[in-house]
């Protein structure tokens, strides 16, 4: 069976496909993009998310939030000056 050019994986094989997708710890985004090119089953995205949430190497693949630039306090011109 095929869904949008993706092979629909029967329930018995979903776990092994999921583990194959997970090989290499590519992270949620990459795993989903590979899966969307080849395979489908209901709840695939949710299962990929759950697997990667539980996996430390996959979580390290997530984009870190951008670093905020440091903003130093303005230097006081005289003692006890509040700016
Ligand atoms: Zn992983």
PDB file of the backbone (N, CA, C, O) and the ligand in Angstrom, with CONECT records:
HET     ZN  A 101       1
ATOM      1  N   UNK A   1       0.844  -1.194   0.000  1.00  0.00           N
ATOM      2  CA  UNK A   1       0.000   0.000   0.000  1.00  0.00           C
ATOM      3  C   UNK A   1       0.881   1.246   0.000  1.00  0.00           C
ATOM      4  O   UNK A   1       1.931   1.287   0.641  1.00  0.00           O
ATOM      5  N   UNK A   2       0.426   2.263  -0.735  1.00  0.00           N
ATOM      6  CA  UNK A   2       1.228   3.477  -0.886  1.00  0.00           C
ATOM      7  C   UNK A   2       0.383   4.685  -0.540  1.00  0.00           C
ATOM      8  O   UNK A   2      -0.790   4.758  -0.908  1.00  0.00           O
ATOM      9  N   UNK A   3       0.981   5.638   0.171  1.00  0.00           N
ATOM     10  CA  UNK A   3       0.306   6.872   0.532  1.00  0.00           C
ATOM     11  C   UNK A   3       1.211   8.036   0.151  1.00  0.00           C
ATOM     12  O   UNK A   3       2.295   8.193   0.713  1.00  0.00           O
ATOM     13  N   UNK A   4       0.770   8.852  -0.803  1.00  0.00           N
ATOM     14  CA  UNK A   4       1.585   9.981  -1.283  1.00  0.00           C
ATOM     15  C   UNK A   4       3.016   9.557  -1.639  1.00  0.00           C
ATOM     16  O   UNK A   4       3.985  10.178  -1.201  1.00  0.00           O
ATOM     17  N   UNK A   5       3.130   8.520  -2.415  1.00  0.00           N
ATOM     18  CA  UNK A   5       4.428   7.979  -2.839  1.00  0.00           C
ATOM     19  C   UNK A   5       5.247   7.418  -1.686  1.00  0.00           C
ATOM     20  O   UNK A   5       6.420   7.091  -1.867  1.00  0.00           O
ATOM     21  N   UNK A   6       4.652   7.303  -0.509  1.00  0.00           N
ATOM     22  CA  UNK A   6       5.367   6.717   0.632  1.00  0.00           C
ATOM     23  C   UNK A   6       4.774   5.343   0.908  1.00  0.00           C
ATOM     24  O   UNK A   6       3.563   5.145   0.808  1.00  0.00           O
ATOM     25  N   UNK A   7       5.632   4.405   1.254  1.00  0.00           N
ATOM     26  CA  UNK A   7       5.166   3.059   1.543  1.00  0.00           C
ATOM     27  C   UNK A   7       4.535   3.033   2.926  1.00  0.00           C
ATOM     28  O   UNK A   7       5.139   3.481   3.900  1.00  0.00           O
ATOM     29  N   UNK A   8       3.318   2.507   3.010  1.00  0.00           N
ATOM     30  CA  UNK A   8       2.657   2.372   4.310  1.00  0.00           C
ATOM     31  C   UNK A   8       3.194   1.114   4.984  1.00  0.00           C
ATOM     32  O   UNK A   8       3.068   0.005   4.465  1.00  0.00           O
ATOM     33  N   UNK A   9       3.796   1.316   6.153  1.00  0.00           N
ATOM     34  CA  UNK A   9       4.464   0.221   6.862  1.00  0.00           C
ATOM     35  C   UNK A   9       3.449  -0.482   7.764  1.00  0.00           C
ATOM     36  O   UNK A   9       2.772   0.179   8.552  1.00  0.00           O
ATOM     37  N   UNK A  10       3.330  -1.789   7.665  1.00  0.00           N
ATOM     38  CA  UNK A  10       2.422  -2.510   8.569  1.00  0.00           C
ATOM     39  C   UNK A  10       2.917  -2.448  10.003  1.00  0.00           C
ATOM     40  O   UNK A  10       4.108  -2.277  10.264  1.00  0.00           O
ATOM     41  N   UNK A  11       1.973  -2.591  10.929  1.00  0.00           N
ATOM     42  CA  UNK A  11       2.273  -2.401  12.345  1.00  0.00           C
ATOM     43  C   UNK A  11       3.452  -3.251  12.817  1.00  0.00           C
ATOM     44  O   UNK A  11       4.286  -2.786  13.594  1.00  0.00           O
ATOM     45  N   UNK A  12       3.520  -4.493  12.346  1.00  0.00           N
ATOM     46  CA  UNK A  12       4.559  -5.424  12.811  1.00  0.00           C
ATOM     47  C   UNK A  12       5.966  -4.929  12.485  1.00  0.00           C
ATOM     48  O   UNK A  12       6.922  -5.288  13.172  1.00  0.00           O
ATOM     49  N   UNK A  13       6.101  -4.101  11.438  1.00  0.00           N
ATOM     50  CA  UNK A  13       7.432  -3.658  11.007  1.00  0.00           C
ATOM     51  C   UNK A  13       7.757  -2.220  11.408  1.00  0.00           C
ATOM     52  O   UNK A  13       8.865  -1.737  11.173  1.00  0.00           O
ATOM     53  N   UNK A  14       6.779  -1.538  12.017  1.00  0.00           N
ATOM     54  CA  UNK A  14       6.991  -0.122  12.316  1.00  0.00           C
ATOM     55  C   UNK A  14       8.155   0.109  13.269  1.00  0.00           C
ATOM     56  O   UNK A  14       8.932   1.048  13.094  1.00  0.00           O
ATOM     57  N   UNK A  15       8.275  -0.761  14.294  1.00  0.00           N
ATOM     58  CA  UNK A  15       9.354  -0.595  15.275  1.00  0.00           C
ATOM     59  C   UNK A  15      10.731  -0.717  14.618  1.00  0.00           C
ATOM     60  O   UNK A  15      11.628   0.079  14.893  1.00  0.00           O
ATOM     61  N   UNK A  16      10.889  -1.706  13.758  1.00  0.00           N
ATOM     62  CA  UNK A  16      12.206  -1.903  13.158  1.00  0.00           C
ATOM     63  C   UNK A  16      12.545  -0.770  12.192  1.00  0.00           C
ATOM     64  O   UNK A  16      13.707  -0.377  12.090  1.00  0.00           O
ATOM     65  N   UNK A  17      11.540  -0.236  11.475  1.00  0.00           N
ATOM     66  CA  UNK A  17      11.789   0.908  10.594  1.00  0.00           C
ATOM     67  C   UNK A  17      12.168   2.132  11.426  1.00  0.00           C
ATOM     68  O   UNK A  17      13.064   2.898  11.072  1.00  0.00           O
ATOM     69  N   UNK A  18      11.454   2.289  12.546  1.00  0.00           N
ATOM     70  CA  UNK A  18      11.731   3.418  13.430  1.00  0.00           C
ATOM     71  C   UNK A  18      13.179   3.361  13.942  1.00  0.00           C
ATOM     72  O   UNK A  18      13.873   4.376  13.978  1.00  0.00           O
ATOM     73  N   UNK A  19      13.617   2.169  14.333  1.00  0.00           N
ATOM     74  CA  UNK A  19      14.992   2.042  14.828  1.00  0.00           C
ATOM     75  C   UNK A  19      16.006   2.246  13.707  1.00  0.00           C
ATOM     76  O   UNK A  19      17.113   2.732  13.938  1.00  0.00           O
ATOM     77  N   UNK A  20      15.613   1.866  12.486  1.00  0.00           N
ATOM     78  CA  UNK A  20      16.515   2.082  11.356  1.00  0.00           C
ATOM     79  C   UNK A  20      16.654   3.581  11.057  1.00  0.00           C
ATOM     80  O   UNK A  20      17.739   4.073  10.746  1.00  0.00           O
ATOM     81  N   UNK A  21      15.519   4.291  11.160  1.00  0.00           N
ATOM     82  CA  UNK A  21      15.565   5.747  10.967  1.00  0.00           C
ATOM     83  C   UNK A  21      16.410   6.420  12.036  1.00  0.00           C
ATOM     84  O   UNK A  21      17.056   7.441  11.802  1.00  0.00           O
ATOM     85  N   UNK A  22      16.384   5.811  13.222  1.00  0.00           N
ATOM     86  CA  UNK A  22      17.067   6.411  14.360  1.00  0.00           C
ATOM     87  C   UNK A  22      18.570   6.158  14.325  1.00  0.00           C
ATOM     88  O   UNK A  22      19.323   6.789  15.066  1.00  0.00           O
ATOM     89  N   UNK A  23      19.001   5.255  13.486  1.00  0.00           N
ATOM     90  CA  UNK A  23      20.416   4.907  13.423  1.00  0.00           C
ATOM     91  C   UNK A  23      21.240   6.146  13.054  1.00  0.00           C
ATOM     92  O   UNK A  23      20.918   6.847  12.095  1.00  0.00           O
ATOM     93  N   UNK A  24      22.264   6.401  13.791  1.00  0.00           N
ATOM     94  CA  UNK A  24      23.091   7.568  13.535  1.00  0.00           C
ATOM     95  C   UNK A  24      22.683   8.790  14.336  1.00  0.00           C
ATOM     96  O   UNK A  24      23.380   9.805  14.311  1.00  0.00           O
ATOM     97  N   UNK A  25      21.547   8.710  15.056  1.00  0.00           N
ATOM     98  CA  UNK A  25      21.100   9.802  15.927  1.00  0.00           C
ATOM     99  C   UNK A  25      21.084  11.139  15.189  1.00  0.00           C
ATOM    100  O   UNK A  25      21.797  12.072  15.557  1.00  0.00           O
ATOM    101  N   UNK A  26      20.265  11.218  14.151  1.00  0.00           N
ATOM    102  CA  UNK A  26      20.263  12.427  13.328  1.00  0.00           C
ATOM    103  C   UNK A  26      19.408  13.538  13.910  1.00  0.00           C
ATOM    104  O   UNK A  26      19.495  14.682  13.464  1.00  0.00           O
ATOM    105  N   UNK A  27      18.580  13.219  14.905  1.00  0.00           N
ATOM    106  CA  UNK A  27      17.716  14.237  15.490  1.00  0.00           C
ATOM    107  C   UNK A  27      16.329  14.224  14.846  1.00  0.00           C
ATOM    108  O   UNK A  27      16.118  13.622  13.792  1.00  0.00           O
ATOM    109  N   UNK A  28      15.387  14.908  15.513  1.00  0.00           N
ATOM    110  CA  UNK A  28      13.974  14.866  15.096  1.00  0.00           C
ATOM    111  C   UNK A  28      13.795  15.341  13.660  1.00  0.00           C
ATOM    112  O   UNK A  28      13.147  14.668  12.859  1.00  0.00           O
ATOM    113  N   UNK A  29      14.366  16.498  13.333  1.00  0.00           N
ATOM    114  CA  UNK A  29      14.099  17.140  12.038  1.00  0.00           C
ATOM    115  C   UNK A  29      14.583  16.265  10.889  1.00  0.00           C
ATOM    116  O   UNK A  29      13.858  16.044   9.919  1.00  0.00           O
ATOM    117  N   UNK A  30      15.797  15.777  11.003  1.00  0.00           N
ATOM    118  CA  UNK A  30      16.374  14.965   9.932  1.00  0.00           C
ATOM    119  C   UNK A  30      15.648  13.621   9.812  1.00  0.00           C
ATOM    120  O   UNK A  30      15.387  13.138   8.710  1.00  0.00           O
ATOM    121  N   UNK A  31      15.324  13.024  10.974  1.00  0.00           N
ATOM    122  CA  UNK A  31      14.592  11.748  10.932  1.00  0.00           C
ATOM    123  C   UNK A  31      13.250  11.903  10.246  1.00  0.00           C
ATOM    124  O   UNK A  31      12.861  11.057   9.441  1.00  0.00           O
ATOM    125  N   UNK A  32      12.532  12.988  10.562  1.00  0.00           N
ATOM    126  CA  UNK A  32      11.229  13.212   9.936  1.00  0.00           C
ATOM    127  C   UNK A  32      11.385  13.440   8.445  1.00  0.00           C
ATOM    128  O   UNK A  32      10.580  12.938   7.661  1.00  0.00           O
ATOM    129  N   UNK A  33      12.395  14.181   8.036  1.00  0.00           N
ATOM    130  CA  UNK A  33      12.547  14.477   6.614  1.00  0.00           C
ATOM    131  C   UNK A  33      12.890  13.211   5.829  1.00  0.00           C
ATOM    132  O   UNK A  33      12.425  13.036   4.703  1.00  0.00           O
ATOM    133  N   UNK A  34      13.692  12.336   6.408  1.00  0.00           N
ATOM    134  CA  UNK A  34      13.990  11.065   5.737  1.00  0.00           C
ATOM    135  C   UNK A  34      12.731  10.207   5.685  1.00  0.00           C
ATOM    136  O   UNK A  34      12.406   9.630   4.647  1.00  0.00           O
ATOM    137  N   UNK A  35      12.029  10.127   6.809  1.00  0.00           N
ATOM    138  CA  UNK A  35      10.817   9.306   6.870  1.00  0.00           C
ATOM    139  C   UNK A  35       9.780   9.772   5.850  1.00  0.00           C
ATOM    140  O   UNK A  35       9.119   8.948   5.218  1.00  0.00           O
ATOM    141  N   UNK A  36       9.634  11.089   5.688  1.00  0.00           N
ATOM    142  CA  UNK A  36       8.610  11.621   4.780  1.00  0.00           C
ATOM    143  C   UNK A  36       8.900  11.311   3.325  1.00  0.00           C
ATOM    144  O   UNK A  36       7.999  11.353   2.488  1.00  0.00           O
ATOM    145  N   UNK A  37      10.141  11.004   3.022  1.00  0.00           N
ATOM    146  CA  UNK A  37      10.458  10.640   1.636  1.00  0.00           C
ATOM    147  C   UNK A  37      10.150   9.187   1.336  1.00  0.00           C
ATOM    148  O   UNK A  37      10.007   8.828   0.167  1.00  0.00           O
ATOM    149  N   UNK A  38      10.044   8.346   2.338  1.00  0.00           N
ATOM    150  CA  UNK A  38       9.971   6.914   2.056  1.00  0.00           C
ATOM    151  C   UNK A  38       8.809   6.191   2.711  1.00  0.00           C
ATOM    152  O   UNK A  38       8.149   5.379   2.063  1.00  0.00           O
ATOM    153  N   UNK A  39       8.543   6.467   3.975  1.00  0.00           N
ATOM    154  CA  UNK A  39       7.597   5.612   4.699  1.00  0.00           C
ATOM    155  C   UNK A  39       6.482   6.431   5.334  1.00  0.00           C
ATOM    156  O   UNK A  39       6.604   7.641   5.521  1.00  0.00           O
ATOM    157  N   UNK A  40       5.378   5.731   5.665  1.00  0.00           N
ATOM    158  CA  UNK A  40       4.258   6.362   6.354  1.00  0.00           C
ATOM    159  C   UNK A  40       3.568   5.336   7.235  1.00  0.00           C
ATOM    160  O   UNK A  40       3.425   4.173   6.857  1.00  0.00           O
ATOM    161  N   UNK A  41       3.146   5.770   8.402  1.00  0.00           N
ATOM    162  CA  UNK A  41       2.111   5.068   9.157  1.00  0.00           C
ATOM    163  C   UNK A  41       1.495   6.094  10.101  1.00  0.00           C
ATOM    164  O   UNK A  41       2.147   7.072  10.468  1.00  0.00           O
ATOM    165  N   UNK A  42       0.235   5.873  10.498  1.00  0.00           N
ATOM    166  CA  UNK A  42      -0.413   6.848  11.366  1.00  0.00           C
ATOM    167  C   UNK A  42       0.362   7.014  12.676  1.00  0.00           C
ATOM    168  O   UNK A  42       0.662   6.030  13.352  1.00  0.00           O
ATOM    169  N   UNK A  43       0.680   8.238  13.024  1.00  0.00           N
ATOM    170  CA  UNK A  43       1.395   8.505  14.263  1.00  0.00           C
ATOM    171  C   UNK A  43       2.905   8.424  14.132  1.00  0.00           C
ATOM    172  O   UNK A  43       3.616   8.396  15.137  1.00  0.00           O
ATOM    173  N   UNK A  44       3.401   8.388  12.901  1.00  0.00           N
ATOM    174  CA  UNK A  44       4.844   8.291  12.678  1.00  0.00           C
ATOM    175  C   UNK A  44       5.593   9.470  13.296  1.00  0.00           C
ATOM    176  O   UNK A  44       6.589   9.287  13.995  1.00  0.00           O
ATOM    177  N   UNK A  45       5.103  10.684  13.029  1.00  0.00           N
ATOM    178  CA  UNK A  45       5.787  11.870  13.540  1.00  0.00           C
ATOM    179  C   UNK A  45       5.854  11.868  15.065  1.00  0.00           C
ATOM    180  O   UNK A  45       6.882  12.201  15.656  1.00  0.00           O
ATOM    181  N   UNK A  46       4.738  11.486  15.689  1.00  0.00           N
ATOM    182  CA  UNK A  46       4.687  11.472  17.160  1.00  0.00           C
ATOM    183  C   UNK A  46       5.688  10.462  17.712  1.00  0.00           C
ATOM    184  O   UNK A  46       6.354  10.720  18.715  1.00  0.00           O
ATOM    185  N   UNK A  47       5.790   9.306  17.046  1.00  0.00           N
ATOM    186  CA  UNK A  47       6.723   8.279  17.524  1.00  0.00           C
ATOM    187  C   UNK A  47       8.171   8.725  17.361  1.00  0.00           C
ATOM    188  O   UNK A  47       9.008   8.440  18.217  1.00  0.00           O
ATOM    189  N   UNK A  48       8.470   9.423  16.266  1.00  0.00           N
ATOM    190  CA  UNK A  48       9.828   9.944  16.070  1.00  0.00           C
ATOM    191  C   UNK A  48      10.150  10.959  17.161  1.00  0.00           C
ATOM    192  O   UNK A  48      11.233  10.933  17.746  1.00  0.00           O
ATOM    193  N   UNK A  49       9.196  11.857  17.430  1.00  0.00           N
ATOM    194  CA  UNK A  49       9.416  12.868  18.479  1.00  0.00           C
ATOM    195  C   UNK A  49       9.663  12.221  19.835  1.00  0.00           C
ATOM    196  O   UNK A  49      10.572  12.617  20.564  1.00  0.00           O
ATOM    197  N   UNK A  50       8.840  11.213  20.174  1.00  0.00           N
ATOM    198  CA  UNK A  50       8.976  10.557  21.476  1.00  0.00           C
ATOM    199  C   UNK A  50      10.324   9.860  21.591  1.00  0.00           C
ATOM    200  O   UNK A  50      10.963   9.900  22.643  1.00  0.00           O
ATOM    201  N   UNK A  51      10.751   9.229  20.518  1.00  0.00           N
ATOM    202  CA  UNK A  51      12.020   8.505  20.524  1.00  0.00           C
ATOM    203  C   UNK A  51      13.189   9.470  20.721  1.00  0.00           C
ATOM    204  O   UNK A  51      14.103   9.198  21.500  1.00  0.00           O
ATOM    205  N   UNK A  52      13.154  10.593  20.011  1.00  0.00           N
ATOM    206  CA  UNK A  52      14.265  11.538  20.081  1.00  0.00           C
ATOM    207  C   UNK A  52      14.275  12.312  21.395  1.00  0.00           C
ATOM    208  O   UNK A  52      15.333  12.710  21.884  1.00  0.00           O
ATOM    209  N   UNK A  53      13.087  12.521  21.962  1.00  0.00           N
ATOM    210  CA  UNK A  53      13.027  13.185  23.265  1.00  0.00           C
ATOM    211  C   UNK A  53      13.727  12.357  24.322  1.00  0.00           C
ATOM    212  O   UNK A  53      14.330  12.900  25.247  1.00  0.00           O
ATOM    213  N   UNK A  54      13.648  11.044  24.186  1.00  0.00           N
ATOM    214  CA  UNK A  54      14.208  10.137  25.187  1.00  0.00           C
ATOM    215  C   UNK A  54      15.676   9.840  24.923  1.00  0.00           C
ATOM    216  O   UNK A  54      16.306   9.124  25.702  1.00  0.00           O
ATOM    217  N   UNK A  55      16.231  10.373  23.846  1.00  0.00           N
ATOM    218  CA  UNK A  55      17.585   9.981  23.420  1.00  0.00           C
ATOM    219  C   UNK A  55      18.528  11.175  23.538  1.00  0.00           C
ATOM    220  O   UNK A  55      18.323  12.200  22.887  1.00  0.00           O
ATOM    221  N   UNK A  56      19.556  11.042  24.365  1.00  0.00           N
ATOM    222  CA  UNK A  56      20.469  12.160  24.618  1.00  0.00           C
ATOM    223  C   UNK A  56      21.235  12.595  23.354  1.00  0.00           C
ATOM    224  O   UNK A  56      21.273  13.793  23.072  1.00  0.00           O
ATOM    225  N   UNK A  57      21.846  11.680  22.579  1.00  0.00           N
ATOM    226  CA  UNK A  57      22.557  12.126  21.369  1.00  0.00           C
ATOM    227  C   UNK A  57      21.663  12.866  20.380  1.00  0.00           C
ATOM    228  O   UNK A  57      22.115  13.796  19.712  1.00  0.00           O
ATOM    229  N   UNK A  58      20.378  12.455  20.279  1.00  0.00           N
ATOM    230  CA  UNK A  58      19.459  13.149  19.372  1.00  0.00           C
ATOM    231  C   UNK A  58      19.149  14.553  19.860  1.00  0.00           C
ATOM    232  O   UNK A  58      19.043  15.486  19.065  1.00  0.00           O
ATOM    233  N   UNK A  59      19.003  14.699  21.178  1.00  0.00           N
ATOM    234  CA  UNK A  59      18.679  16.016  21.713  1.00  0.00           C
ATOM    235  C   UNK A  59      19.823  16.994  21.486  1.00  0.00           C
ATOM    236  O   UNK A  59      19.604  18.199  21.365  1.00  0.00           O
ATOM    237  N   UNK A  60      21.056  16.467  21.430  1.00  0.00           N
ATOM    238  CA  UNK A  60      22.188  17.352  21.185  1.00  0.00           C
ATOM    239  C   UNK A  60      22.198  17.883  19.752  1.00  0.00           C
ATOM    240  O   UNK A  60      22.907  18.842  19.448  1.00  0.00           O
ATOM    241  N   UNK A  61      21.403  17.253  18.864  1.00  0.00           N
ATOM    242  CA  UNK A  61      21.319  17.730  17.484  1.00  0.00           C
ATOM    243  C   UNK A  61      20.388  18.928  17.346  1.00  0.00           C
ATOM    244  O   UNK A  61      20.391  19.594  16.311  1.00  0.00           O
ATOM    245  N   UNK A  62      19.589  19.213  18.379  1.00  0.00           N
ATOM    246  CA  UNK A  62      18.666  20.338  18.288  1.00  0.00           C
ATOM    247  C   UNK A  62      19.432  21.644  18.189  1.00  0.00           C
ATOM    248  O   UNK A  62      20.544  21.783  18.698  1.00  0.00           O
ATOM    249  N   UNK A  63      18.788  22.615  17.503  1.00  0.00           N
ATOM    250  CA  UNK A  63      19.393  23.941  17.432  1.00  0.00           C
ATOM    251  C   UNK A  63      19.357  24.589  18.806  1.00  0.00           C
ATOM    252  O   UNK A  63      18.314  24.623  19.459  1.00  0.00           O
ATOM    253  N   UNK A  64      20.493  25.099  19.238  1.00  0.00           N
ATOM    254  CA  UNK A  64      20.531  25.829  20.496  1.00  0.00           C
ATOM    255  C   UNK A  64      19.907  27.205  20.276  1.00  0.00           C
ATOM    256  O   UNK A  64      20.031  27.762  19.186  1.00  0.00           O
ATOM    257  N   UNK A  65      19.239  27.766  21.287  1.00  0.00           N
ATOM    258  CA  UNK A  65      18.719  29.129  21.124  1.00  0.00           C
ATOM    259  C   UNK A  65      19.864  30.104  20.914  1.00  0.00           C
ATOM    260  O   UNK A  65      20.959  29.882  21.430  1.00  0.00           O
ATOM    261  N   UNK A  66      19.636  31.191  20.159  1.00  0.00           N
ATOM    262  CA  UNK A  66      20.738  32.116  19.875  1.00  0.00           C
ATOM    263  C   UNK A  66      21.258  32.781  21.138  1.00  0.00           C
ATOM    264  O   UNK A  66      20.494  33.070  22.059  1.00  0.00           O
ATOM    265  N   UNK A  67      22.547  33.017  21.172  1.00  0.00           N
ATOM    266  CA  UNK A  67      23.139  33.664  22.336  1.00  0.00           C
ATOM    267  C   UNK A  67      22.737  35.133  22.363  1.00  0.00           C
ATOM    268  O   UNK A  67      22.794  35.819  21.343  1.00  0.00           O
ATOM    269  N   UNK A  68      22.329  35.610  23.537  1.00  0.00           N
ATOM    270  CA  UNK A  68      22.007  37.030  23.679  1.00  0.00           C
ATOM    271  C   UNK A  68      23.324  37.808  23.773  1.00  0.00           C
ATOM    272  O   UNK A  68      24.251  37.378  24.459  1.00  0.00           O
ATOM    273  N   UNK A  69      23.407  38.956  23.080  1.00  0.00           N
ATOM    274  CA  UNK A  69      24.650  39.744  23.181  1.00  0.00           C
ATOM    275  C   UNK A  69      24.787  40.342  24.574  1.00  0.00           C
ATOM    276  O   UNK A  69      23.796  40.708  25.205  1.00  0.00           O
ATOM    277  N   UNK A  70      26.012  40.437  25.039  1.00  0.00           N
ATOM    278  CA  UNK A  70      26.254  41.011  26.359  1.00  0.00           C
ATOM    279  C   UNK A  70      26.070  42.518  26.296  1.00  0.00           C
ATOM    280  O   UNK A  70      26.569  43.177  25.384  1.00  0.00           O
ATOM    281  N   UNK A  71      25.344  43.062  27.281  1.00  0.00           N
ATOM    282  CA  UNK A  71      25.166  44.519  27.325  1.00  0.00           C
ATOM    283  C   UNK A  71      25.680  45.015  28.664  1.00  0.00           C
ATOM    284  O   UNK A  71      24.976  44.926  29.670  1.00  0.00           O
ATOM    285  N   UNK A  72      26.902  45.539  28.689  1.00  0.00           N
ATOM    286  CA  UNK A  72      27.469  46.023  29.960  1.00  0.00           C
ATOM    287  C   UNK A  72      26.767  47.297  30.422  1.00  0.00           C
ATOM    288  O   UNK A  72      26.245  48.072  29.621  1.00  0.00           O
ATOM    289  N   UNK A  73      26.773  47.489  31.763  1.00  0.00           N
ATOM    290  CA  UNK A  73      26.238  48.740  32.302  1.00  0.00           C
ATOM    291  C   UNK A  73      27.126  49.889  31.831  1.00  0.00           C
ATOM    292  O   UNK A  73      28.340  49.722  31.712  1.00  0.00           O
ATOM    293  N   UNK A  74      26.524  51.072  31.560  1.00  0.00           N
ATOM    294  CA  UNK A  74      27.370  52.225  31.205  1.00  0.00           C
ATOM    295  C   UNK A  74      28.268  52.592  32.384  1.00  0.00           C
ATOM    296  O   UNK A  74      27.854  52.523  33.541  1.00  0.00           O
ATOM    297  N   UNK A  75      29.498  52.981  32.072  1.00  0.00           N
ATOM    298  CA  UNK A  75      30.461  53.264  33.132  1.00  0.00           C
ATOM    299  C   UNK A  75      30.121  54.588  33.808  1.00  0.00           C
ATOM    300  O   UNK A  75      29.907  55.573  33.101  1.00  0.00           O
ATOM    301  N   UNK A  76      30.057  54.665  35.147  1.00  0.00           N
ATOM    302  CA  UNK A  76      29.676  55.926  35.816  1.00  0.00           C
ATOM    303  C   UNK A  76      30.776  56.981  35.694  1.00  0.00           C
ATOM    304  O   UNK A  76      31.966  56.668  35.710  1.00  0.00           O
ATOM    305  N   UNK A  77      30.340  58.256  35.569  1.00  0.00           N
ATOM    306  CA  UNK A  77      31.295  59.357  35.434  1.00  0.00           C
ATOM    307  C   UNK A  77      31.804  59.819  36.798  1.00  0.00           C
ATOM    308  O   UNK A  77      32.899  60.371  36.903  1.00  0.00           O
ATOM    309  N   UNK A  78      30.986  59.585  37.863  1.00  0.00           N
ATOM    310  CA  UNK A  78      31.380  60.014  39.210  1.00  0.00           C
ATOM    311  C   UNK A  78      30.916  58.942  40.202  1.00  0.00           C
ATOM    312  O   UNK A  78      30.119  58.073  39.849  1.00  0.00           O
ATOM    313  N   UNK A  79      31.419  59.006  41.454  1.00  0.00           N
ATOM    314  CA  UNK A  79      31.008  57.988  42.426  1.00  0.00           C
ATOM    315  C   UNK A  79      29.514  58.032  42.724  1.00  0.00           C
ATOM    316  O   UNK A  79      28.916  59.108  42.710  1.00  0.00           O
ATOM    317  N   UNK A  80      28.917  56.906  42.987  1.00  0.00           N
ATOM    318  CA  UNK A  80      27.512  56.740  43.357  1.00  0.00           C
ATOM    319  C   UNK A  80      26.525  57.235  42.300  1.00  0.00           C
ATOM    320  O   UNK A  80      25.357  57.487  42.598  1.00  0.00           O
ATOM    321  N   UNK A  81      26.991  57.367  41.102  1.00  0.00           N
ATOM    322  CA  UNK A  81      26.078  57.805  40.049  1.00  0.00           C
ATOM    323  C   UNK A  81      25.194  56.633  39.601  1.00  0.00           C
ATOM    324  O   UNK A  81      25.676  55.535  39.326  1.00  0.00           O
ATOM    325  N   UNK A  82      23.895  56.903  39.539  1.00  0.00           N
ATOM    326  CA  UNK A  82      22.983  55.906  38.994  1.00  0.00           C
ATOM    327  C   UNK A  82      22.622  56.294  37.576  1.00  0.00           C
ATOM    328  O   UNK A  82      22.263  57.445  37.326  1.00  0.00           O
ATOM    329  N   UNK A  83      22.707  55.378  36.659  1.00  0.00           N
ATOM    330  CA  UNK A  83      22.364  55.722  35.275  1.00  0.00           C
ATOM    331  C   UNK A  83      21.131  54.973  34.837  1.00  0.00           C
ATOM    332  O   UNK A  83      20.685  55.130  33.700  1.00  0.00           O
TER     333      UNK A  83
HETATM  334 ZN    ZN A 101      19.149   9.097  19.071  1.00  0.00          ZN
END
